[in-house]
Amino acid sequence: MAAPIASAHDRPDIIAKAAWRILPILMVCYFAAFLDRVNIGFAALTMNQDLGFSASAFGFGAGIFFLGYVLCELPSNLMLVRFGARIWIARILITWGLLSAATAFVWNPASFYVVRVLLGAAEAGFFPGMIFYMTLWFPREYRARMFATFNIAVPLSSVIGAPVSGLIIEHMNGLQGLAGWQWMFIIEAMPAVIMGVVVALALPDRPETATFLTADERGWLSNRMAAERATQEQKEKFSIGRALTDGRVLLMCAIAVGLVMGTTGIAIWMPQFIRAFGLSTVQTGFVAAIPSAFMALAMILVGRHADRTGERVWHAAGPFLASAVGFLIAALASDPLIGLVGLTIGAAGIGGASPNIWIFPTTLLTGAAAAAGIALINSVGSTGGFFGPSIIGWVRDATGGFAGALFVLAGAMAATAIAILILGRSMREMMQQRPAAQGAKA
């Protein structure tokens, strides 16, 4: 885990202690979340044929997850504030784990759609809840690297999950009368349920209740976060109602649509992009891990550099522009190797941008307004999780190939970069931040 920034007023030892205690739990939880969200892409390699799904039916089912997710996102995040992170996050993990396992027993498009909607409703509130939770523990100048560390779980779910999913599908097919894709859903649902129990027993709600800190450490961290909130609210304080209607928050919603459209689109369809190279299921699993590995590397490098320099806007917009170029390369490539390079650049660009995206709402909003605003941003942004997979499926059926879908993704990433530049201009004063002390370790 990256060492925190040193400054004259901070206690990096306390920040590091909190990070080592909290982030591993959050990362494993998010790993389980994204594994259960995207393993549908690997199931499709054999499930679609077994159940007679077209590309459009599969894409719609993969995307309709976000209908339940969007509808339940805001109330779920407000419940987290009411009941505390420990209880509510544990509830989310256990219910979505059980529903993810239930996907193994769908038998037609209608049952597939129902389970996916319920799974989205169960998982609603998890990601924005995690972002809000981290704002209770980590000062602003530490957040990009903390968000980056947390977000590594997304590409890791593919780096580890892709080959494991391929092996399960290939080698457990027919065991006890179940198809390989059915075993994959059952086995990969277990981490979510297990982590639900771990969270209930081990995750503190806030610094004031953290038994792993001494009384002096709890006091320092609580005061540090309270002082930051007070300073932020002197510039601009939001009510929940205002947070849900402010133009900048609505622009953040549009940016989140682009982020989720790219992240979910490539995560769910990447196995089929790569399978089109003529590889086996197991080979597809291992090759699909390559773009995800570079996605993780980009998260860390860009997040660390953003914290070191204090610059946020170009650290979010620049990677999205690179992602757009990568998808264009993949769309135009006739050689599979060049196509893989393009997909890797596309994935890495999205990874590099993602930690800094969430700096914007946590800079603008505090308290309950932050919980509501972040939930709204992620909720609206999650519609990109419907449009991304669905559009790719529709374009794939209409054209017989993936080039058109990759052009759409490239355009979406470029538009997202432009929106970030507009937002950065409107928040220029608030985004000004002192850089890390010269010579501080990263």
ABEGO torsion letter per residue (X at the ends): XBBBBBBAABBAAAAAAAAAAAAAAAAAAAAAAAAAAAAAAAAAAAAAAAAGBBAAAAAAAAAAAAAAAAAAAAAAAAAAAAAEAAAAAAAAAAAAAAAAAAAAABABAAAAAAAAAAAAAAABGAAAAAAAAAAAABBAAAAAAAAAAAAAAAAAAAAAAAAAAAAAAAAABGBGGBBAAAAAAAAAAAAAAAAAAAAAAABBABAAABAABBAAAAAAAAAAAAAAAAAAAAABBBBAAAAAABAAAAAAAAAAAAAAAAAAAAAAAAAAAAAAAGBBAAAAAAAAAAAAAAAAAAAAAAAAAAAAAGBAAAAAAAAAAAAAAAAAAAAABABAAAAAAAAAAAAAAAAAAAAAAAAAAAAABBEAAAAAAAAAAAAAAAAAAAAAAAAAAAAAAAAGBAAAAAAAAAAAAAAAAAAAAAAAAAAAAAABBBBBBBGBBX
